[in-house]
Amino acid sequence: SQSDSIDFLNYIEAEAELSGVELVTNSPTEIEKDGNTYLSVGYTLKGSLSRVEGFVQKLEHIPYVSQLQSLDIKQQSANVWQANVVIEVNVLNYEK
């Protein structure tokens, strides 16, 4: 449902703030797979390498049934790294 999707998006934004990374959400879309509805979301994050890597690790362990579809990390300047991440989440199923 839409509220589950919004809960997920809010959760990720809160985690990004806690991690100290700048986060941009790129057009979440719903996709059907094997009779389940997934939310596919692209994120662009910026910060120090350790913060970006730390946040990506958090994404891999969120309490949702999810899978990272792609990850691309590039150095922007001496201290700033940018990661482009696409994650698919089954927002109706939480991992127990």
WOWOPE-V820527 format. One record per residue. N is the residue number from 1. RES is the residue in one small letter. NEAR is the number of other ideal C-beta (glycine too) atoms within 10 Angstrom. D_LAST is the distance of its C-alpha to the last C-alpha in whole Angstrom. Layout:
# WOWOPE-V820527
n:N res:RES near:NEAR d_last:D_LAST
n:N res:RES near:NEAR d_last:D_LAST
This chain:
# WOWOPE-V820527
n:1 res:s near:9 d_last:19
n:2 res:q near:8 d_last:21
n:3 res:s near:8 d_last:20
n:4 res:d near:17 d_last:16
n:5 res:s near:17 d_last:18
n:6 res:i near:12 d_last:20
n:7 res:d near:13 d_last:17
n:8 res:f near:20 d_last:16
n:9 res:l near:16 d_last:19
n:10 res:n near:10 d_last:20
n:11 res:y near:14 d_last:17
n:12 res:i near:21 d_last:18
n:13 res:e near:13 d_last:22
n:14 res:a near:10 d_last:21
n:15 res:e near:15 d_last:19
n:16 res:a near:21 d_last:23
n:17 res:e near:11 d_last:25
n:18 res:l near:11 d_last:23
n:19 res:s near:20 d_last:24
n:20 res:g near:13 d_last:27
n:21 res:v near:24 d_last:27
n:22 res:e near:14 d_last:29
n:23 res:l near:17 d_last:27
n:24 res:v near:12 d_last:28
n:25 res:t near:13 d_last:26
n:26 res:n near:12 d_last:28
n:27 res:s near:7 d_last:28
n:28 res:p near:17 d_last:24
n:29 res:t near:10 d_last:25
n:30 res:e near:11 d_last:23
n:31 res:i near:10 d_last:23
n:32 res:e near:8 d_last:22
n:33 res:k near:10 d_last:21
n:34 res:d near:6 d_last:21
n:35 res:g near:5 d_last:21
n:36 res:n near:12 d_last:18
n:37 res:t near:16 d_last:19
n:38 res:y near:21 d_last:18
n:39 res:l near:20 d_last:19
n:40 res:s near:15 d_last:21
n:41 res:v near:21 d_last:22
n:42 res:g near:16 d_last:25
n:43 res:y near:21 d_last:25
n:44 res:t near:15 d_last:28
n:45 res:l near:21 d_last:28
n:46 res:k near:16 d_last:31
n:47 res:g near:22 d_last:31
n:48 res:s near:13 d_last:32
n:49 res:l near:13 d_last:31
n:50 res:s near:11 d_last:29
n:51 res:r near:17 d_last:27
n:52 res:v near:22 d_last:26
n:53 res:e near:16 d_last:25
n:54 res:g near:15 d_last:23
n:55 res:f near:23 d_last:21
n:56 res:v near:19 d_last:21
n:57 res:q near:10 d_last:19
n:58 res:k near:15 d_last:17
n:59 res:l near:21 d_last:16
n:60 res:e near:12 d_last:15
n:61 res:h near:8 d_last:12
n:62 res:i near:16 d_last:11
n:63 res:p near:9 d_last:8
n:64 res:y near:20 d_last:9
n:65 res:v near:15 d_last:10
n:66 res:s near:21 d_last:13
n:67 res:q near:11 d_last:16
n:68 res:l near:12 d_last:19
n:69 res:q near:12 d_last:22
n:70 res:s near:9 d_last:25
n:71 res:l near:13 d_last:26
n:72 res:d near:10 d_last:29
n:73 res:i near:14 d_last:30
n:74 res:k near:9 d_last:34
n:75 res:q near:10 d_last:36
n:76 res:q near:10 d_last:38
n:77 res:s near:8 d_last:40
n:78 res:a near:5 d_last:41
n:79 res:n near:9 d_last:38
n:80 res:v near:14 d_last:36
n:81 res:w near:19 d_last:33
n:82 res:q near:18 d_last:32
n:83 res:a near:20 d_last:29
n:84 res:n near:15 d_last:28
n:85 res:v near:21 d_last:24
n:86 res:v near:15 d_last:23
n:87 res:i near:24 d_last:19
n:88 res:e near:16 d_last:18
n:89 res:v near:24 d_last:15
n:90 res:n near:19 d_last:13
n:91 res:v near:23 d_last:13
n:92 res:l near:14 d_last:12
n:93 res:n near:14 d_last:9
n:94 res:y near:11 d_last:6
n:95 res:e near:10 d_last:4
n:96 res:k near:4 d_last:0
